[in-house]
Amino acid sequence: MRHSLLLIAKLVLGALVFLQSVTPVAAQSAATGAGAYPNKPITLLHAYSAGGSSSVLLRALAEIASKALGQRMIVEDRPGAGGALAPTHMLKSGKPDGYVLSQMPQPLLRIPHIQKTEFDVLNDFTWIIRIIDYTYAMVVRPDAPWKNVSDLVRQAQANPGKLTYATSGVGVTMHMAMENLATINGIKWVHVPHRQTTDMMNAVIGGQVDILASAISYAPLVEAGKIRVLAILSANRVKRWPNIPTVREQGFDVNASSSYGIGGPRGMDPKIVKVLHDTFRKGLDDPEFLKLLDRYDTVRSYMNTEDYTRWAREQYAIEKTVVEKFGLKP
């Protein structure tokens, strides 16, 4: 009997020593059920080509998140399908464990209304956090004959089917904006989608296309005189070029707005979703990240997980009406 009591006492003492050795972080993980997440590198898929504003901003945010999480967050470029390739690849390659994430561009909610997709956009994803609004502009060669949008519209009206414009894909926000401008002005012009941002730039500079409609990420080329900004397609002028008016200020009721966030596959552990949301949310306030927002003329448009999920459902319905308006539904 005495021997048994001594054995029990030793076991209890050993358990107490073990509990004292558990760090507060480990204890918190055990309490929340989140385990040791993350205990290996995280992959964040970028939906467009390298070199654009979203590429730079996502990489900066991933670097901030890496430090906070204690694990590397690696950004991989997966351009294609108007921004849908990266989320599609995430669903095919990643489990809902928080180790494969994707940029979630707003056109992702429009594309299913245009063509068949390999996903159910409302049910196959976890919408973790919305982070950024793009700023868009129309860009032409420096020697292009148009000094403003009115000049461009008049020439396009007089020459149906002659002028060409480039965007990053069918169904992207800039495709919608340019078709909206065409519809309200009786214009017929030719859309030339490009997969790579650099290809679009080279096409405009080389004269293969007449106009580029894209998110602003090309300030050095403008400053070098290789391209010229004809008009801002977003709601407001940008700090960088305060003298360049918006399309709406030039008399045309067109306003391009598009955001993106970060998501994962459906079925993610809510505790892991919260870890990721809170980490990215803090990153949005990082002073160096805020400087990058200004450098790339982008706007922070934060939404938490609940609001972002609700917004996605509402926006999905809106995008359906937009697609039908422009006759893009097959």
Secondary structure, 3 states (H helix, E strand, C coil): CHHHHHHHHHHHHHHHHHHHHCCHHHHHHHHHCCCCCCCCCEEEEECCCCCCHHHHHHHHHHHHHHHHHCCCEEEEECCCHHHCHHHHHHHHHCCCCCCEEEEEEHHHHCHHHCCCCCCCCCCCEEEEEEEEECCEEEEECCCCCCCCHHHHHHHHHHCCCCCEEEECCCCCHHHHHHHHHHHHHCCCCEEEECCCHHHHHHHHHCCCCCEEEEECCCHHHHHCCCCEEEEECCCCCCCCCCCCCECCCCCCCCCCCCEEEEEEECCCCHHHHHHHHHHHHHHCCCHHHHHHHHHCCCEEEEECHHHHHHHHHHHHHHHHHHHHHCCCCC
